[in-house]
Amino acid sequence: MSEPVILSFVCYQWGYGAADLAGTSRMQYPAGIRPIRVPCTGKFDIAYALRAFQKGADAVFVVGWKPGECAFESGNFKAEDRVKLTKQLLEEMGISGERIEMYFMSGADAGKFLEASNEMTERVKKLGPNPLKG
């Protein structure tokens, strides 16, 4: 299997900081990770994930601020609920709910971003490519 393509929807204020710090610290996360900034993970929509899978992404993960510390109070909890619902939808579609996950971290957690990226990449390698590809 070639390098899996994994979209990461990251909170502009904190999740993106972790991804950026990982890069500037020269931490090597998998090349297939594609961070996408969102104003708040509360703006993450199930349609984003479903569209990503339709377009061939092998997995999606969402990175929000630590529980109880979201700048918009509950955005990260809204995202977590949407990720759980998306897992159920993917299972019903026969794609596997394991292809989406939610992670919580701060902008200083470059190591956690690296761990999340590696975990999702290994998970996809076990699951195989997105069945909707090609």
Phi and psi in radians as a Rosetta constraint file:
Dihedral C 1 N 2 CA 2 C 2 CIRCULARHARMONIC -1.226 0.35
Dihedral N 2 CA 2 C 2 N 3 CIRCULARHARMONIC 3.046 0.35
Dihedral C 2 N 3 CA 3 C 3 CIRCULARHARMONIC -1.017 0.35
Dihedral N 3 CA 3 C 3 N 4 CIRCULARHARMONIC 2.161 0.35
Dihedral C 3 N 4 CA 4 C 4 CIRCULARHARMONIC -1.166 0.35
Dihedral N 4 CA 4 C 4 N 5 CIRCULARHARMONIC 2.563 0.35
Dihedral C 4 N 5 CA 5 C 5 CIRCULARHARMONIC -1.675 0.35
Dihedral N 5 CA 5 C 5 N 6 CIRCULARHARMONIC 2.127 0.35
Dihedral C 5 N 6 CA 6 C 6 CIRCULARHARMONIC -2.258 0.35
Dihedral N 6 CA 6 C 6 N 7 CIRCULARHARMONIC 2.074 0.35
Dihedral C 6 N 7 CA 7 C 7 CIRCULARHARMONIC -1.528 0.35
Dihedral N 7 CA 7 C 7 N 8 CIRCULARHARMONIC 2.364 0.35
Dihedral C 7 N 8 CA 8 C 8 CIRCULARHARMONIC -2.108 0.35
Dihedral N 8 CA 8 C 8 N 9 CIRCULARHARMONIC 1.925 0.35
Dihedral C 8 N 9 CA 9 C 9 CIRCULARHARMONIC -1.492 0.35
Dihedral N 9 CA 9 C 9 N 10 CIRCULARHARMONIC 2.005 0.35
Dihedral C 9 N 10 CA 10 C 10 CIRCULARHARMONIC -2.073 0.35
Dihedral N 10 CA 10 C 10 N 11 CIRCULARHARMONIC 2.424 0.35
Dihedral C 10 N 11 CA 11 C 11 CIRCULARHARMONIC -1.007 0.35
Dihedral N 11 CA 11 C 11 N 12 CIRCULARHARMONIC 2.264 0.35
Dihedral C 11 N 12 CA 12 C 12 CIRCULARHARMONIC -1.014 0.35
Dihedral N 12 CA 12 C 12 N 13 CIRCULARHARMONIC -0.691 0.35
Dihedral C 12 N 13 CA 13 C 13 CIRCULARHARMONIC -1.358 0.35
Dihedral N 13 CA 13 C 13 N 14 CIRCULARHARMONIC -0.659 0.35
Dihedral C 13 N 14 CA 14 C 14 CIRCULARHARMONIC -2.172 0.35
Dihedral N 14 CA 14 C 14 N 15 CIRCULARHARMONIC -0.862 0.35
Dihedral C 14 N 15 CA 15 C 15 CIRCULARHARMONIC -1.082 0.35
Dihedral N 15 CA 15 C 15 N 16 CIRCULARHARMONIC -0.712 0.35
Dihedral C 15 N 16 CA 16 C 16 CIRCULARHARMONIC -1.172 0.35
Dihedral N 16 CA 16 C 16 N 17 CIRCULARHARMONIC -0.581 0.35
Dihedral C 16 N 17 CA 17 C 17 CIRCULARHARMONIC -1.062 0.35
Dihedral N 17 CA 17 C 17 N 18 CIRCULARHARMONIC -0.702 0.35
Dihedral C 17 N 18 CA 18 C 18 CIRCULARHARMONIC -1.146 0.35
Dihedral N 18 CA 18 C 18 N 19 CIRCULARHARMONIC -0.756 0.35
Dihedral C 18 N 19 CA 19 C 19 CIRCULARHARMONIC -1.137 0.35
Dihedral N 19 CA 19 C 19 N 20 CIRCULARHARMONIC -0.757 0.35
Dihedral C 19 N 20 CA 20 C 20 CIRCULARHARMONIC -1.134 0.35
Dihedral N 20 CA 20 C 20 N 21 CIRCULARHARMONIC -0.748 0.35
Dihedral C 20 N 21 CA 21 C 21 CIRCULARHARMONIC -1.111 0.35
Dihedral N 21 CA 21 C 21 N 22 CIRCULARHARMONIC -0.657 0.35
Dihedral C 21 N 22 CA 22 C 22 CIRCULARHARMONIC -1.056 0.35
Dihedral N 22 CA 22 C 22 N 23 CIRCULARHARMONIC -0.738 0.35
Dihedral C 22 N 23 CA 23 C 23 CIRCULARHARMONIC -1.200 0.35
Dihedral N 23 CA 23 C 23 N 24 CIRCULARHARMONIC -0.808 0.35
Dihedral C 23 N 24 CA 24 C 24 CIRCULARHARMONIC -1.230 0.35
Dihedral N 24 CA 24 C 24 N 25 CIRCULARHARMONIC -0.382 0.35
Dihedral C 24 N 25 CA 25 C 25 CIRCULARHARMONIC -1.500 0.35
Dihedral N 25 CA 25 C 25 N 26 CIRCULARHARMONIC 0.068 0.35
Dihedral C 25 N 26 CA 26 C 26 CIRCULARHARMONIC 1.071 0.35
Dihedral N 26 CA 26 C 26 N 27 CIRCULARHARMONIC 0.526 0.35
Dihedral C 26 N 27 CA 27 C 27 CIRCULARHARMONIC -1.338 0.35
Dihedral N 27 CA 27 C 27 N 28 CIRCULARHARMONIC 2.368 0.35
Dihedral C 27 N 28 CA 28 C 28 CIRCULARHARMONIC -1.637 0.35
Dihedral N 28 CA 28 C 28 N 29 CIRCULARHARMONIC 1.732 0.35
Dihedral C 28 N 29 CA 29 C 29 CIRCULARHARMONIC -1.731 0.35
Dihedral N 29 CA 29 C 29 N 30 CIRCULARHARMONIC 2.773 0.35
Dihedral C 29 N 30 CA 30 C 30 CIRCULARHARMONIC -0.930 0.35
Dihedral N 30 CA 30 C 30 N 31 CIRCULARHARMONIC 2.458 0.35
Dihedral C 30 N 31 CA 31 C 31 CIRCULARHARMONIC -1.130 0.35
Dihedral N 31 CA 31 C 31 N 32 CIRCULARHARMONIC -0.361 0.35
Dihedral C 31 N 32 CA 32 C 32 CIRCULARHARMONIC -1.415 0.35
Dihedral N 32 CA 32 C 32 N 33 CIRCULARHARMONIC -0.063 0.35
Dihedral C 32 N 33 CA 33 C 33 CIRCULARHARMONIC -1.360 0.35
Dihedral N 33 CA 33 C 33 N 34 CIRCULARHARMONIC 2.233 0.35
Dihedral C 33 N 34 CA 34 C 34 CIRCULARHARMONIC -2.116 0.35
Dihedral N 34 CA 34 C 34 N 35 CIRCULARHARMONIC 1.631 0.35
Dihedral C 34 N 35 CA 35 C 35 CIRCULARHARMONIC -1.209 0.35
Dihedral N 35 CA 35 C 35 N 36 CIRCULARHARMONIC 2.349 0.35
Dihedral C 35 N 36 CA 36 C 36 CIRCULARHARMONIC -2.197 0.35
Dihedral N 36 CA 36 C 36 N 37 CIRCULARHARMONIC 2.079 0.35
Dihedral C 36 N 37 CA 37 C 37 CIRCULARHARMONIC -1.329 0.35
Dihedral N 37 CA 37 C 37 N 38 CIRCULARHARMONIC 2.395 0.35
Dihedral C 37 N 38 CA 38 C 38 CIRCULARHARMONIC -2.208 0.35
Dihedral N 38 CA 38 C 38 N 39 CIRCULARHARMONIC 2.618 0.35
Dihedral C 38 N 39 CA 39 C 39 CIRCULARHARMONIC -0.997 0.35
Dihedral N 39 CA 39 C 39 N 40 CIRCULARHARMONIC -0.601 0.35
Dihedral C 39 N 40 CA 40 C 40 CIRCULARHARMONIC -2.794 0.35
Dihedral N 40 CA 40 C 40 N 41 CIRCULARHARMONIC 2.544 0.35
Dihedral C 40 N 41 CA 41 C 41 CIRCULARHARMONIC -1.121 0.35
Dihedral N 41 CA 41 C 41 N 42 CIRCULARHARMONIC -0.303 0.35
Dihedral C 41 N 42 CA 42 C 42 CIRCULARHARMONIC -1.094 0.35
Dihedral N 42 CA 42 C 42 N 43 CIRCULARHARMONIC -0.324 0.35
Dihedral C 42 N 43 CA 43 C 43 CIRCULARHARMONIC -1.519 0.35
Dihedral N 43 CA 43 C 43 N 44 CIRCULARHARMONIC -0.141 0.35
Dihedral C 43 N 44 CA 44 C 44 CIRCULARHARMONIC -1.085 0.35
Dihedral N 44 CA 44 C 44 N 45 CIRCULARHARMONIC 2.317 0.35
Dihedral C 44 N 45 CA 45 C 45 CIRCULARHARMONIC -2.100 0.35
Dihedral N 45 CA 45 C 45 N 46 CIRCULARHARMONIC 2.531 0.35
Dihedral C 45 N 46 CA 46 C 46 CIRCULARHARMONIC -0.960 0.35
Dihedral N 46 CA 46 C 46 N 47 CIRCULARHARMONIC -0.618 0.35
Dihedral C 46 N 47 CA 47 C 47 CIRCULARHARMONIC -1.060 0.35
Dihedral N 47 CA 47 C 47 N 48 CIRCULARHARMONIC -0.555 0.35
Dihedral C 47 N 48 CA 48 C 48 CIRCULARHARMONIC -1.081 0.35
Dihedral N 48 CA 48 C 48 N 49 CIRCULARHARMONIC -0.805 0.35
Dihedral C 48 N 49 CA 49 C 49 CIRCULARHARMONIC -1.168 0.35
Dihedral N 49 CA 49 C 49 N 50 CIRCULARHARMONIC -0.812 0.35
Dihedral C 49 N 50 CA 50 C 50 CIRCULARHARMONIC -1.087 0.35
Dihedral N 50 CA 50 C 50 N 51 CIRCULARHARMONIC -0.669 0.35
Dihedral C 50 N 51 CA 51 C 51 CIRCULARHARMONIC -1.157 0.35
Dihedral N 51 CA 51 C 51 N 52 CIRCULARHARMONIC -0.688 0.35
Dihedral C 51 N 52 CA 52 C 52 CIRCULARHARMONIC -1.042 0.35
Dihedral N 52 CA 52 C 52 N 53 CIRCULARHARMONIC -0.781 0.35
Dihedral C 52 N 53 CA 53 C 53 CIRCULARHARMONIC -1.175 0.35
Dihedral N 53 CA 53 C 53 N 54 CIRCULARHARMONIC -0.686 0.35
Dihedral C 53 N 54 CA 54 C 54 CIRCULARHARMONIC -1.064 0.35
Dihedral N 54 CA 54 C 54 N 55 CIRCULARHARMONIC -0.634 0.35
Dihedral C 54 N 55 CA 55 C 55 CIRCULARHARMONIC -1.474 0.35
Dihedral N 55 CA 55 C 55 N 56 CIRCULARHARMONIC -0.005 0.35
Dihedral C 55 N 56 CA 56 C 56 CIRCULARHARMONIC 1.920 0.35
Dihedral N 56 CA 56 C 56 N 57 CIRCULARHARMONIC 0.028 0.35
Dihedral C 56 N 57 CA 57 C 57 CIRCULARHARMONIC -1.092 0.35
Dihedral N 57 CA 57 C 57 N 58 CIRCULARHARMONIC 2.490 0.35
Dihedral C 57 N 58 CA 58 C 58 CIRCULARHARMONIC -1.480 0.35
Dihedral N 58 CA 58 C 58 N 59 CIRCULARHARMONIC -0.433 0.35
Dihedral C 58 N 59 CA 59 C 59 CIRCULARHARMONIC -2.822 0.35
Dihedral N 59 CA 59 C 59 N 60 CIRCULARHARMONIC 2.904 0.35
Dihedral C 59 N 60 CA 60 C 60 CIRCULARHARMONIC -2.436 0.35
Dihedral N 60 CA 60 C 60 N 61 CIRCULARHARMONIC 2.406 0.35
Dihedral C 60 N 61 CA 61 C 61 CIRCULARHARMONIC -2.375 0.35
Dihedral N 61 CA 61 C 61 N 62 CIRCULARHARMONIC 2.626 0.35
Dihedral C 61 N 62 CA 62 C 62 CIRCULARHARMONIC -2.000 0.35
Dihedral N 62 CA 62 C 62 N 63 CIRCULARHARMONIC 2.324 0.35
Dihedral C 62 N 63 CA 63 C 63 CIRCULARHARMONIC -2.081 0.35
Dihedral N 63 CA 63 C 63 N 64 CIRCULARHARMONIC 1.999 0.35
Dihedral C 63 N 64 CA 64 C 64 CIRCULARHARMONIC -2.115 0.35
Dihedral N 64 CA 64 C 64 N 65 CIRCULARHARMONIC 2.969 0.35
Dihedral C 64 N 65 CA 65 C 65 CIRCULARHARMONIC -1.146 0.35
Dihedral N 65 CA 65 C 65 N 66 CIRCULARHARMONIC 2.760 0.35
Dihedral C 65 N 66 CA 66 C 66 CIRCULARHARMONIC -0.995 0.35
Dihedral N 66 CA 66 C 66 N 67 CIRCULARHARMONIC 2.565 0.35
Dihedral C 66 N 67 CA 67 C 67 CIRCULARHARMONIC -0.925 0.35
Dihedral N 67 CA 67 C 67 N 68 CIRCULARHARMONIC 2.331 0.35
Dihedral C 67 N 68 CA 68 C 68 CIRCULARHARMONIC 1.441 0.35
Dihedral N 68 CA 68 C 68 N 69 CIRCULARHARMONIC -0.023 0.35
Dihedral C 68 N 69 CA 69 C 69 CIRCULARHARMONIC -2.140 0.35
Dihedral N 69 CA 69 C 69 N 70 CIRCULARHARMONIC 0.227 0.35
Dihedral C 69 N 70 CA 70 C 70 CIRCULARHARMONIC -1.117 0.35
Dihedral N 70 CA 70 C 70 N 71 CIRCULARHARMONIC 2.372 0.35
Dihedral C 70 N 71 CA 71 C 71 CIRCULARHARMONIC -1.057 0.35
Dihedral N 71 CA 71 C 71 N 72 CIRCULARHARMONIC -0.441 0.35
Dihedral C 71 N 72 CA 72 C 72 CIRCULARHARMONIC -1.848 0.35
Dihedral N 72 CA 72 C 72 N 73 CIRCULARHARMONIC 0.425 0.35
Dihedral C 72 N 73 CA 73 C 73 CIRCULARHARMONIC 1.266 0.35
Dihedral N 73 CA 73 C 73 N 74 CIRCULARHARMONIC -0.970 0.35
Dihedral C 73 N 74 CA 74 C 74 CIRCULARHARMONIC -2.307 0.35
Dihedral N 74 CA 74 C 74 N 75 CIRCULARHARMONIC 0.210 0.35
Dihedral C 74 N 75 CA 75 C 75 CIRCULARHARMONIC -1.003 0.35
Dihedral N 75 CA 75 C 75 N 76 CIRCULARHARMONIC -0.730 0.35
Dihedral C 75 N 76 CA 76 C 76 CIRCULARHARMONIC -1.170 0.35
Dihedral N 76 CA 76 C 76 N 77 CIRCULARHARMONIC -0.571 0.35
Dihedral C 76 N 77 CA 77 C 77 CIRCULARHARMONIC -1.261 0.35
Dihedral N 77 CA 77 C 77 N 78 CIRCULARHARMONIC -0.622 0.35
Dihedral C 77 N 78 CA 78 C 78 CIRCULARHARMONIC -1.092 0.35
Dihedral N 78 CA 78 C 78 N 79 CIRCULARHARMONIC -0.757 0.35
Dihedral C 78 N 79 CA 79 C 79 CIRCULARHARMONIC -1.100 0.35
Dihedral N 79 CA 79 C 79 N 80 CIRCULARHARMONIC -0.743 0.35
Dihedral C 79 N 80 CA 80 C 80 CIRCULARHARMONIC -1.048 0.35
Dihedral N 80 CA 80 C 80 N 81 CIRCULARHARMONIC -0.739 0.35
Dihedral C 80 N 81 CA 81 C 81 CIRCULARHARMONIC -1.094 0.35
Dihedral N 81 CA 81 C 81 N 82 CIRCULARHARMONIC -0.703 0.35
Dihedral C 81 N 82 CA 82 C 82 CIRCULARHARMONIC -1.197 0.35
Dihedral N 82 CA 82 C 82 N 83 CIRCULARHARMONIC -0.632 0.35
Dihedral C 82 N 83 CA 83 C 83 CIRCULARHARMONIC -1.132 0.35
Dihedral N 83 CA 83 C 83 N 84 CIRCULARHARMONIC -0.738 0.35
Dihedral C 83 N 84 CA 84 C 84 CIRCULARHARMONIC -1.065 0.35
Dihedral N 84 CA 84 C 84 N 85 CIRCULARHARMONIC -0.756 0.35
Dihedral C 84 N 85 CA 85 C 85 CIRCULARHARMONIC -1.142 0.35
Dihedral N 85 CA 85 C 85 N 86 CIRCULARHARMONIC -0.689 0.35
Dihedral C 85 N 86 CA 86 C 86 CIRCULARHARMONIC -1.118 0.35
Dihedral N 86 CA 86 C 86 N 87 CIRCULARHARMONIC -0.668 0.35
Dihedral C 86 N 87 CA 87 C 87 CIRCULARHARMONIC -0.980 0.35
Dihedral N 87 CA 87 C 87 N 88 CIRCULARHARMONIC -0.805 0.35
Dihedral C 87 N 88 CA 88 C 88 CIRCULARHARMONIC -1.095 0.35
Dihedral N 88 CA 88 C 88 N 89 CIRCULARHARMONIC -0.772 0.35
Dihedral C 88 N 89 CA 89 C 89 CIRCULARHARMONIC -1.083 0.35
Dihedral N 89 CA 89 C 89 N 90 CIRCULARHARMONIC -0.753 0.35
Dihedral C 89 N 90 CA 90 C 90 CIRCULARHARMONIC -1.107 0.35
Dihedral N 90 CA 90 C 90 N 91 CIRCULARHARMONIC -0.681 0.35
Dihedral C 90 N 91 CA 91 C 91 CIRCULARHARMONIC -1.077 0.35
Dihedral N 91 CA 91 C 91 N 92 CIRCULARHARMONIC -0.781 0.35
Dihedral C 91 N 92 CA 92 C 92 CIRCULARHARMONIC -1.108 0.35
Dihedral N 92 CA 92 C 92 N 93 CIRCULARHARMONIC -0.519 0.35
Dihedral C 92 N 93 CA 93 C 93 CIRCULARHARMONIC -1.475 0.35
Dihedral N 93 CA 93 C 93 N 94 CIRCULARHARMONIC -0.136 0.35
Dihedral C 93 N 94 CA 94 C 94 CIRCULARHARMONIC 1.390 0.35
Dihedral N 94 CA 94 C 94 N 95 CIRCULARHARMONIC 0.378 0.35
Dihedral C 94 N 95 CA 95 C 95 CIRCULARHARMONIC -1.735 0.35
Dihedral N 95 CA 95 C 95 N 96 CIRCULARHARMONIC -0.398 0.35
Dihedral C 95 N 96 CA 96 C 96 CIRCULARHARMONIC 1.660 0.35
Dihedral N 96 CA 96 C 96 N 97 CIRCULARHARMONIC 2.069 0.35
Dihedral C 96 N 97 CA 97 C 97 CIRCULARHARMONIC -1.167 0.35
Dihedral N 97 CA 97 C 97 N 98 CIRCULARHARMONIC -0.198 0.35
Dihedral C 97 N 98 CA 98 C 98 CIRCULARHARMONIC -1.256 0.35
Dihedral N 98 CA 98 C 98 N 99 CIRCULARHARMONIC -0.126 0.35
Dihedral C 98 N 99 CA 99 C 99 CIRCULARHARMONIC -1.451 0.35
Dihedral N 99 CA 99 C 99 N 100 CIRCULARHARMONIC -0.006 0.35
Dihedral C 99 N 100 CA 100 C 100 CIRCULARHARMONIC -2.373 0.35
Dihedral N 100 CA 100 C 100 N 101 CIRCULARHARMONIC 2.506 0.35
Dihedral C 100 N 101 CA 101 C 101 CIRCULARHARMONIC -2.649 0.35
Dihedral N 101 CA 101 C 101 N 102 CIRCULARHARMONIC 2.735 0.35
Dihedral C 101 N 102 CA 102 C 102 CIRCULARHARMONIC -2.010 0.35
Dihedral N 102 CA 102 C 102 N 103 CIRCULARHARMONIC 2.365 0.35
Dihedral C 102 N 103 CA 103 C 103 CIRCULARHARMONIC -2.240 0.35
Dihedral N 103 CA 103 C 103 N 104 CIRCULARHARMONIC 2.569 0.35
Dihedral C 103 N 104 CA 104 C 104 CIRCULARHARMONIC -2.052 0.35
Dihedral N 104 CA 104 C 104 N 105 CIRCULARHARMONIC 2.302 0.35
Dihedral C 104 N 105 CA 105 C 105 CIRCULARHARMONIC -2.846 0.35
Dihedral N 105 CA 105 C 105 N 106 CIRCULARHARMONIC 2.949 0.35
Dihedral C 105 N 106 CA 106 C 106 CIRCULARHARMONIC -1.751 0.35
Dihedral N 106 CA 106 C 106 N 107 CIRCULARHARMONIC 3.041 0.35
Dihedral C 106 N 107 CA 107 C 107 CIRCULARHARMONIC -1.156 0.35
Dihedral N 107 CA 107 C 107 N 108 CIRCULARHARMONIC -0.299 0.35
Dihedral C 107 N 108 CA 108 C 108 CIRCULARHARMONIC -1.612 0.35
Dihedral N 108 CA 108 C 108 N 109 CIRCULARHARMONIC 0.005 0.35
Dihedral C 108 N 109 CA 109 C 109 CIRCULARHARMONIC -1.618 0.35
Dihedral N 109 CA 109 C 109 N 110 CIRCULARHARMONIC 0.961 0.35
Dihedral C 109 N 110 CA 110 C 110 CIRCULARHARMONIC -1.017 0.35
Dihedral N 110 CA 110 C 110 N 111 CIRCULARHARMONIC -0.688 0.35
Dihedral C 110 N 111 CA 111 C 111 CIRCULARHARMONIC -1.084 0.35
Dihedral N 111 CA 111 C 111 N 112 CIRCULARHARMONIC -0.656 0.35
Dihedral C 111 N 112 CA 112 C 112 CIRCULARHARMONIC -1.207 0.35
Dihedral N 112 CA 112 C 112 N 113 CIRCULARHARMONIC -0.635 0.35
Dihedral C 112 N 113 CA 113 C 113 CIRCULARHARMONIC -1.114 0.35
Dihedral N 113 CA 113 C 113 N 114 CIRCULARHARMONIC -0.735 0.35
Dihedral C 113 N 114 CA 114 C 114 CIRCULARHARMONIC -1.061 0.35
Dihedral N 114 CA 114 C 114 N 115 CIRCULARHARMONIC -0.797 0.35
Dihedral C 114 N 115 CA 115 C 115 CIRCULARHARMONIC -1.066 0.35
Dihedral N 115 CA 115 C 115 N 116 CIRCULARHARMONIC -0.789 0.35
Dihedral C 115 N 116 CA 116 C 116 CIRCULARHARMONIC -1.082 0.35
Dihedral N 116 CA 116 C 116 N 117 CIRCULARHARMONIC -0.745 0.35
Dihedral C 116 N 117 CA 117 C 117 CIRCULARHARMONIC -1.091 0.35
Dihedral N 117 CA 117 C 117 N 118 CIRCULARHARMONIC -0.785 0.35
Dihedral C 117 N 118 CA 118 C 118 CIRCULARHARMONIC -1.172 0.35
Dihedral N 118 CA 118 C 118 N 119 CIRCULARHARMONIC -0.713 0.35
Dihedral C 118 N 119 CA 119 C 119 CIRCULARHARMONIC -1.065 0.35
Dihedral N 119 CA 119 C 119 N 120 CIRCULARHARMONIC -0.808 0.35
Dihedral C 119 N 120 CA 120 C 120 CIRCULARHARMONIC -1.166 0.35
Dihedral N 120 CA 120 C 120 N 121 CIRCULARHARMONIC -0.651 0.35
Dihedral C 120 N 121 CA 121 C 121 CIRCULARHARMONIC -1.127 0.35
Dihedral N 121 CA 121 C 121 N 122 CIRCULARHARMONIC -0.783 0.35
Dihedral C 121 N 122 CA 122 C 122 CIRCULARHARMONIC -1.135 0.35
Dihedral N 122 CA 122 C 122 N 123 CIRCULARHARMONIC -0.679 0.35
Dihedral C 122 N 123 CA 123 C 123 CIRCULARHARMONIC -1.061 0.35
Dihedral N 123 CA 123 C 123 N 124 CIRCULARHARMONIC -0.788 0.35
Dihedral C 123 N 124 CA 124 C 124 CIRCULARHARMONIC -1.164 0.35
Dihedral N 124 CA 124 C 124 N 125 CIRCULARHARMONIC -0.662 0.35
Dihedral C 124 N 125 CA 125 C 125 CIRCULARHARMONIC -1.080 0.35
Dihedral N 125 CA 125 C 125 N 126 CIRCULARHARMONIC -0.587 0.35
Dihedral C 125 N 126 CA 126 C 126 CIRCULARHARMONIC -1.292 0.35
Dihedral N 126 CA 126 C 126 N 127 CIRCULARHARMONIC -0.664 0.35
Dihedral C 126 N 127 CA 127 C 127 CIRCULARHARMONIC -1.311 0.35
Dihedral N 127 CA 127 C 127 N 128 CIRCULARHARMONIC -0.501 0.35
Dihedral C 127 N 128 CA 128 C 128 CIRCULARHARMONIC 1.603 0.35
Dihedral N 128 CA 128 C 128 N 129 CIRCULARHARMONIC 3.067 0.35
Dihedral C 128 N 129 CA 129 C 129 CIRCULARHARMONIC -1.138 0.35
Dihedral N 129 CA 129 C 129 N 130 CIRCULARHARMONIC 2.767 0.35
Dihedral C 129 N 130 CA 130 C 130 CIRCULARHARMONIC -0.958 0.35
Dihedral N 130 CA 130 C 130 N 131 CIRCULARHARMONIC 2.166 0.35
Dihedral C 130 N 131 CA 131 C 131 CIRCULARHARMONIC -1.149 0.35
Dihedral N 131 CA 131 C 131 N 132 CIRCULARHARMONIC -0.233 0.35
Dihedral C 131 N 132 CA 132 C 132 CIRCULARHARMONIC -1.488 0.35
Dihedral N 132 CA 132 C 132 N 133 CIRCULARHARMONIC -0.162 0.35
Dihedral C 132 N 133 CA 133 C 133 CIRCULARHARMONIC -1.133 0.35
Dihedral N 133 CA 133 C 133 N 134 CIRCULARHARMONIC 2.432 0.35
